[in-house]
Amino acid sequence: MNRWIELETQHGSGAYGNWPFALTRGEGVYVWDSAGNKYLDFATGIGVAVLGHAHPVLTQAITDQTGTLITCHSGYFANDVRARFLAKLTGITPSDLDRVFLCNSGTEAVETALKLARAHTGRPGIVTMMRSFHGRTMGSLSATWKKPFRAPFEPLVPGFTHIPFGDTEALEKAVTEETAAVLLEPIQGEAGVYPASEEYLREARRICDANGALLIFDEVQTGIGRTGKWFACEHAGVAPDILCLAKALGGGIPIGATVSRSGIAFEKGQHGNTFGGNPLSCRAGLTIIEYIEEHDLLTNITRVGAYFMTGLEQLAQQKPSAIRDIRGKGLMIAIQLRGKVGPTLVKLRDAGILALAAGRMNLRFLPPYIVTEKEIDQVLNVLEEVLP
Ligand SMILES: Cc1ncc(COP(=O)(O)O)c(C=O)c1O
């Protein structure tokens, strides 16, 4: 067995495992394993390495910041880099979403949103969706749908109701004067890339407003450009009251953010953490947003994403016995297969391409935002070979 895998197997918590190889280096759209094999990375750490790997601009920025100031607790001091980052982030968020709580991961961003919704409304209820994924800490897990993720840890947090995703009537029934918030992903990522219709998002906004409930969009996977707009909800022209972000935001440096409308904020001491808002992750976040803006990467995501989608749709016509459906937006795309996804992932890997599963039947691609048509062609060609 590979030495790195052996050590991780020996000392890891048991929560992860079955690694095919150890990745030891990355550059641009490629990563290398410890044996020197090269892979085209369309997984990006589940949608994280949006500028690819070892990008010189991000590397320079975090190197500079490491030599300047890494830590500065938000509870004690303000900080120049954090202040610039907060201003930058709220400059791209929709509507009047301009209050930010910074943390270190997606699940924390969702926990924060849930606490904020309860504190702001004084109500206990959270309406969330079947098939949803919101993270693995107790509050976020209570919103997450999948039974195997939840069952060993019950009892979970009370007050959560799961309803079918996309069903306006069910939403209308579930939201009451006890509801603090409706929590949903505009595109359900882990479930298999299922987009909500624009109409459903507009109805969710209307139903929340009519009942005095808050609308929370979990854009941990879709946010910061993944779908070709800064936020997936912009495609529908619907703004939430609270927006959860992580993944792409730091380009690989851990950071999460919960952004709320100006009237929705914590009181002093109601929430906090040690690492959230540290200048190193803020510098990464600032650099990512500036880079996407300066290099017009949203246009690249839209253009290359459409190119990928067209290619996949042609492939689906060619291979109806292998492909059931193609779904996605921008550079968040899934192929729903007619069989289990595992064997196809292995074949792709053997051909030098890293992709992801989402659910049992979906092959998911979250390439970096700097990807070009050339690399998309490479993936399309390999798919043509490996799919029956
Ligand atoms: C929509 C969504 N919310 C929350 C999370 C949890 O994020 P993290 O793994 O950083 O805790 C994820 C992770 O995949 C996600 O896709």
The ligand as an SDF file (V2000), in Angstrom:
LIG
                    3D

 16 16  0  0  0  0  0  0  0  0999 V2000
  -24.9560   23.2790   -0.0260 C   0  0  0  0  0  0  0  0  0  0  0  0
  -23.9650   22.9010    1.0140 C   0  0  0  0  0  0  0  0  0  0  0  0
  -24.1050   23.3660    2.2660 N   0  0  0  0  0  0  0  0  0  0  0  0
  -23.2220   23.0720    3.2390 C   0  0  0  0  0  0  0  0  0  0  0  0
  -22.1490   22.2600    2.9990 C   0  0  0  0  0  0  0  0  0  0  0  0
  -21.1930   21.9380    4.1210 C   0  0  0  0  0  0  0  0  0  0  0  0
  -19.9670   22.5470    3.8830 O   0  0  0  0  0  0  0  0  0  0  0  0
  -18.6550   22.0550    4.6890 P   0  0  0  0  0  0  0  0  0  0  0  0
  -18.3110   20.7060    4.1630 O   0  0  0  0  0  0  0  0  0  0  0  0
  -17.6170   23.0980    4.3430 O   0  0  0  0  0  0  0  0  0  0  0  0
  -18.9950   22.0550    6.1190 O   0  0  0  0  0  0  0  0  0  0  0  0
  -21.9560   21.7460    1.7150 C   0  0  0  0  0  0  0  0  0  0  0  0
  -20.8290   20.8470    1.4350 C   0  0  0  0  0  0  0  0  0  0  0  0
  -20.7940   20.1220    0.4630 O   0  0  0  0  0  0  0  0  0  0  0  0
  -22.8800   22.0700    0.6900 C   0  0  0  0  0  0  0  0  0  0  0  0
  -22.7600   21.5910   -0.5490 O   0  0  0  0  0  0  0  0  0  0  0  0
  1  2  1  0
  2  3  1  0
  2 15  2  0
  3  4  2  0
  4  5  1  0
  5  6  1  0
  5 12  2  0
  6  7  1  0
  7  8  1  0
  8  9  2  0
  8 10  1  0
  8 11  1  0
 12 13  1  0
 12 15  1  0
 13 14  2  0
 15 16  1  0
M  END
$$$$
